[in-house]
Amino acid sequence: MSNHIVSRERPESEFTLAELRGASARMAPHWSAPRESAPSPVPPSRIHGVVVEPASARLIDATAEYGG
């Protein structure tokens, strides 16, 4: 059995949650997303080629808020 001595100081690459949140808050103004309008609805006649596995369809069908 070997004795492995571990330093109690945290490595430089590890941050606390508070430090990560602070860094994110400081960087947020530098990241801007373009303003986009909401996508327009697609008529059902244009939806084709969607394949759903039978097991997945049964799972969704058995879920109360979706099917049954």
N, C-alpha and C positions, 0 to 999 in steps of 0.2 A: 504494500500500500504506500502510495507516495503522498507527500504533503504538498498540496497546491495552494499557494498563497495568492489570494485575490485582493486587488486593491479596492477599497471602498469608494474611491472616486469613480464617478461614472465616465465612460468613454465620451469623447467629444461628439460623436455622431448620435448619441442618444439624448432626446429632449423630453421634457415633461409635457403632459397634455397642455398645460397652461402656456408653456413656451411655444408649442406648435400653433396653438390658437392665436397667440400674439403675433407670430411671424405671418400667419395667414391673413390676419386683419391688416397688417402693415402692407402686405403685397396685393391685397384685393383691389385697391384703386388702379393698379398697373394692368390688371386683367379686365378688359372690357369686351363684352360679347356684343355682336351687332344686333340691333333691334330687328326682330323679324315678326311679321304678322302671323297670326294663327293659320295653320294649313286649312285649305278649303276641304269640305267633305268630298269623299269619292263616292260616286254612285255605285251601288252593288253590281250593276252590269259590267263595270270595269274591273272588278275583282275576280281574277281567275288564276288557276294554277296553284292554289293553296292546297297543300296536302297535310292532313292531320292523321296521325297514327290512330288506329281504332282504340287502343288503350287510353290515349290522351283524350279522345273524344268522350269515352265512357267516364273518365275522371271528371271532366268539366260538366258533363250532363248530370252527374251525381251530386254536383255542388249546388246547394240550394240557391245561391244568389245568381247562378248562371243558367241552370237548367231545371233541375227537379229537386 
